[in-house]
Amino acid sequence: MSRSEFHRCSKDLNRYVEINYSVVHYDVEAVVDGKVTEITPENQFSVNLNADPEINWNELDDVEEINNENNMTQFSIRSGYLLEDDMTVHFSSENSGKNGKGSTDTIYTSKSDGEESDEENARSDGEESDYVLDDYQSGDETGDEFDSSDEEIAACVRYDTNSGGFEFTQDGDNLVLRPGQLFVDVYEFRKVLRVYAIRNGFRLYRLKNEKARVTARCAKSGCTWRIHASPNWNSNSFQIKTLCDVHTCGGIDDDNGEATSTWIAATYLHIFKSTPEVSVKLIAAELLKKYGIERSVHRLYRAKQKALELLGQDHKKSYSKLSRYQQALIKYNPGSTVAIERELNGDTAHPVFKRFFMMLDASRRGFFEGCRQFVGVDGCHLKGPYKGVLLTVVGIDANYGIYPLALCVVESENTYSWEFFMEKLYDQIGCNGGEGLCFMSDRQKGVINAIDRVFPNAIKRYCCRHIYANFKQKFLGTLLKKVFWKACRSPNYSEFSESIEELKKISDAAHRWLMNIPTVYWAKHTFPNHTKCNHVTNNMTESFNNWINSFRGMPIVRMLEEIRRKIMKLIHKRNEDAKKWNGHLPPLVRRKIVEARAATRGLTVIFGHENTFEVMEDLCKVFVVDLGKKTCNCREWQISGLPCKHSVCSIDAKRLNIEDYIHNYLKCPAFINTYKYQYFPLPDEKMWPLVLHDNLQPPIIIKSVGRPQIKRRKEADEPATFKRSSSVKCSKCEHWGHNKRTCKRTKVVNGEGTSNSNQPITQRVACSALSQPTVHDNDDTTSCHGQKNGAGVSSFTQTDYSCLNVTMYDTA
């Protein structure tokens, strides 16, 4: 009988064992002389052993055929835990009739050194063993043969394989292992076993870790905890057969090696997927809170890297879903424009992703019916493995809120990508070369060229914040900053001229630099009246980029879906809020009117012809207001569409309704018209339309030299996010705020300092005629005459001292 035949014929195996004069009871199907013979309780056999108590006969299921002589088939035991001598199991058969009738089947064991125990001799003489137990149950405390005082034996529980078992279920975070539990496969059992070891604070030593069986024990020497699992009787599930669930190792292992970086990456993959930029400190806190373990920072960083590599596969797969996502958007949101630009690469047989544009029909309709003809455009970098840039265009609603219009994923921010975006945008909101439309941008060369080519008749504005970011690199100072912003926000030419002249007096170079940029692009007083928007910065697009910041590291389809859902919720919420408003003015517009009324204090109104007024401010400024034409020569009313403080003062003087003098772009009907068109929901991904023969590949990754940059570049005067703690004390000079490595001073002890090469030291110099200088906490050295080596001068405040401390350099 071969080994494979033995395994196939020994599926129904029910073994019982009692350690210390062990009795082994087998119910098997054996193949003897080519005939399958079932060993039942009527012809059962037993072996009385005097084996080592450490032998676990319940796990002796791996045997090997070693001999086949004299009608005897022998198998040597390979599995199990024999601490002394190996043992051999013999199957024999004696035929006493035809067709195998009258044959007797016996099984016996022998020591490898030829010695036999007394029980074996008694069995060979035909005596019936006293230890044959037909109804024996492992772990039965009522049995006389069981030593209940032995805790190690009492902890071991073996499951009857004929009982079928029960499915493993986890109750929340409570994880309990029991004999007989069934698992889907060996992989699920391994995962559960690892988590069990981590939560209970011990390390596993795996004696067998195969697909057909897993045997493990506690890694600490002498501990009795052990487990054995293998396929159940029908091989459809993986079952725990033996469990000794008591530890005698005496404590929890603080350095639990089971929490590997691979396990951490798989356990917290959902966190890395939702927020790829998550800090490893957060993962460390979660491990400590949930599992009570601490891992090194290096292991946590390796786990994060492995998780991001796994997510990179999801990113690659996401590009192949873009075509189906495009068809789903068009199907469930009719009238929308969704475009994918592909390119063929010689290295791949399938097309490669290049650009993606999306503008839903509800956004286009809402823009035309309620928004001002003013949009901001900007781009933000994506954080996934394939990088790219997300270009966005947003408008402004009647309540000065951000209204997202369109999105576009491109390879980088250049002239060609911006032209692709502008061409698609022109098909939706452009006409007559963009006449009447106003664009606010950050003055990048690519976007300016694209707007000039696609929207030649559109009005362009440059973000003053970006202009000032370049301005302050050459011209620093709070005074210059104040004058710069005053010039940008001046609503009329006279105030603008005053600010520019003031700037010229402070710095002629700064004046020339700023005036090289045409004022029509950044000065508020040059803005046209029809846009009804007085924005001088592009903060609305910066706010939108920050609004979707958490999605920028996701796979492309999921990122677009999360942004679409967030916009859909925003439109619905604002539509519901508008139904609850009282009056004809949105809340923010009403608040601005209240602020304008508060600013009218101190103004004097002089009535003129019909609806004209003179409004005096500070007894030196006079502004003319014409309520019939809805103008004020300060030009704030014409530019913004909202009455300025001079107009509000005149309207209140006439006891008129101020709502009649606010532009329609800033009233509730315009807001309601903007958000009455809502997005249609999309079904599950499985229900998206099928697209054949379009296996879109992700863009080619071009790795740059050096470590990849994750954080954005900070501006020159932008404060750092990390500041050295003021509690750091230098051990060299005993000052706070730095350490000895970056110290520029020297430690003074009784007027004497330590001499280092080219380091300042302090010596006592006799100087009876000089006065003691005041101590200054600075980096400059002070001479004996009180004159600093720098540009400052120290003053003498005390006299009649015979000596003073002089700082000099030791050049020895």
Residue, then its C-alpha position, 0 to 999 in steps of 0.5 A: m500500500s502506497r503512502s497516497e493510498f493510505h492517506r486517501c483511505s484514512k479520511d475517517l479517523n477518530r483517535y483518542v489518547e490518554i497520556n501516562y500509560s497512553v491508550v490509543h484508539y483508532d477507528v480507520e479504514a485500512v487497505v489490506d491485501g488490496k481490500v478496504t477493511e473498515i475497522t468498527p467498534e466491533n473489530q476495534f484494536s488498541v495499543n497500550l503504550n508507555a510513551d513519553p507524556e510529551i507525545n501528542w498522538n492526536e497529531l500523528d497523521d503524517v506517516e511514511e511507508i518504510n517496508n513491505e515484507n511478509n505481508m506486513t506494511q509498516f509506516s514510520i511516524r514523521s509528525g508528532y512530538l517525540l522527545e526521545d525515540d522514534m516509533t514505528v506503526h505496523f499494519s499486518s494481515e493474516n489471511s485464513g480464507k478465500n477472498g480475504k475472509g477470516s483475516t485479522d487486522t492488527i496494529y502495534t508499535s515498536k521502539s526504534d531501539g528494539e525495546e518493548s514496554d510491559e504493556e506491549n509484551a502483554r498485548s503480544d501475548g494476547e492478553e486484553s489490555d485494561y485500558v481499552l475504553d470504548d466510550y473514552q472522551s478526551g479531557d473527561e475529568t470523571g475518568d479514573e485514568f485521568d490525572s486531574s491535578d496535571e494542569e498542562i494535560a487538563a488544558c488540552v482539548r481535542y475535538d471529535t472529528n465526527s461531530g462536524g464542527f462549527e463556524f468561526t465567528q468573531d464577536g466585535d473585538n473579542l477573539v476566542l479560539r475553540p476546538g472544532q471551529l471551522f475556517v474557510d481555508v488555511y489562509e483565514f486560519r493563519k490570519v486569525l491565529r496571528v491576530y489572536a497571538i498579537r492580542n494575547g501578547f505572545r509569539l508563535y513558534r510554528l512547527k508545521n505551517e503547510k496547506a494541509r496542517v498548521t501546528a504552532r506553540c508558544a515561542k517561550s520554552g516550556c510553555t504548554w500553549r499549542i494548537h493544531a488545525s487541519p482540513n475537516w473530514n470532508s476537506n471543505s473547511f479548515q478546522i481546529k483539532t487540538l488546543c491547549d489554551v493555557h500559558t505557563c510562560g508567566g507573562i506577556d511578550d512586550d516585543n511581539g514579533e507577530a505584528t510585522s510590517t506586512w500585517i500592519a499594512a494589511t490591517y490598516l490598509h483602509i486608513f492608508k487608502s482614505t488618507p495616504e498622507v496619514s502620519v505613522k504616529l496615528i498608526a502607532a497610537e491605534l496599535l497601542k490602543k487596540y492591541g497594546i503593542e508598540r512598534s518601532v518607527h522604522r517598522l511603521y514606515r515600512a508598513k506604510q510603504k507596503a500599504l501604498e504599494l498595494l494601493g498602487q495596484d488599485h490605482k492602476k486598476s482604476y484607470s481601466k474603469l474610466s471608460r465605463y465611468q464616462q459612459a455612466l456619467i453621460k447615461y445618468n446625467p444627460g447633457s453632461t460633457v465627459a471626455i477622455e484623451r488617450e495616447l498610443n505608446g509603442d511600449t504597450a499594446h493598449p492606449v495610455f491615459k492622458r487627460f480627463f474632463m468632466m462637467l455635468d449638465a446641472s453645473r452648466r445650467g446653474f452657472f448660466e441662470g444664477c452665477r456672475q460671469f466671473v470664474g477662477v481657474d487653478g490647478c492642484h497636484l495629485k498625490g497618487p503613485y501616478k501623480g498628475v494635476l487636477l485643474t478646476v474652474v469655479g464660479i461665485d453664487a449670489n451668497y458669495g459661495i463657491y460654485p464648482l463648474a468643471l474638473c480636468v485631470v491632466e499630466s502636468e500644468n503646461t500650455y497644452s493641458w490648459e488648452f485642452f481644458m479651455e477648449k472643453l470649457y469653451d464648448q460649455i460656457g463660451c461664445n463670441g470668443g468668451e466675450g463678457l466672461c472674466f477669468m481670475s488666474d494665478r498668472q502662470k504662463g500656461v493658463i495665460n496663453a491658453i485663455d488668450r488662444v481659446f477665449p480671446n475676448a474674455i477679461k483676465r484678472y491676476c491674483c494679487r496674492h500671487i503677485y505679492a508673493n513675487f513682490k516680497q521676494k525682492f521688496l520686504g517690509t510691512l510698509l511696502k506690504k500695506v501700500f501694495w494692498k492699498a493700491c490693489r484694492s483702491p476702487n477709483y483712480s484717485e485713491f490708486s494714484e495716491s497709493i502708487e505715489e506713496l509706494k514710489k516715495i518708499s521705493d522707486a524700484a518697487h514702484r517700477w517693478l509693480m507698474n511693469i504689470p499692466t494695471v488692467y489685470w490687477a488694479k481694482h479700479t480698472f475692473p468692468n462693471h458688468t461682472k459685479c465682482n470685486h475680488v482681487t485674489n483667487n482664494m475661491t479656487e484655493s479654498f476649493n482645492n483645500w475642500i477636496n484635499s483629502f481625495r487627491g491621493m485616491p485612485i482616479v475613479r474613486m477621487l472623481e466619485e468622491i468629489r462628485r458626491k461632495i458637490m452633489k451634497l453641497i448643491h442639495k444642502r444649499n437648495e434646501d437652505a434657500k427655502k428657509w430664508n426670509g426676505h429677498l437677500p441671502p444671509l451674507v449679502r444682508r450681513k454686508i448691508v448691516e456692516a455698510r450701515a454701521a460704517t455710515r456713522g459720521l457721514t453727512v448727506i446733502f440732497g441734490h437734484e432729484n435722486t442725487f446726493e453729496v456725501m461728505e466723509d471726514l469733512c474733506k472727501v466728497f462723493v456724489v451718489d446717483l440713486g437713479k443710475k445706481t452709481c457712486n463716484c467711489r465706484e465700489w457700487q458699480i464694481s460689486g453690485l452692492p451699495c457702498k456706505h455712501s449709497v446706503c447713507s443716501i438710500d436711508a436718508k430718502r427712506l427707500n427700500i435698499e433691496d431695490y438697489i442691489h443687483n439681481y446677481l446678489k438676490c435670493p432668486a438668483f441663488i435658487n436658480t443656481y441650485k435648482y439643478q441637481y446631480f442625478p445619482l449613479p448606481d453601483e459600479k457593477m451596473w455601469p455600462l460595459v465598454l469592450h476592448d478598452n483596457l486603458q493603461p495608467p500614464i507612464i511614471i517618470k521618476s525624478v531625481g531625489r526624494p519625492q516632494i510631498k509638502r508644498r513649497k512655502e513662501a518666503d515669509e510664510p512661518a514654518t510649521f515646526k518650531r524649535s521648542s523654547s525649552v531647549k537649553c544649551s549646555k555650552c552657554e546656558h541660554w534657551g532656544h538652541n543646543k550646543r551644536t548650533c551655539k554661537r556663544t560661550k559658557v562663562v564660569n567665574g569670568e573664565g571660558t573654555s578655549n576652542s579653536n576659533q571660538p570666543i573665550t572670555q578673559r578678565v582684563a584689568c581696566s581701572a579707568l573703564s566702566q563696566p558695560t551693560v550685558h547684552d544678550n546678542d551674538d556680537t562681541t563687545s570691546c572694552h570700550g563698549q563698542k560692538n564688533g557689529a553695527g550697534v554700540s553698547s552703553f556704559t551704565q556702571t562705573d568704578y570697576s577695576c576690570l571687565n569681561v572682554t570677549m576675544y578669539d583664541t587663534a592658537 
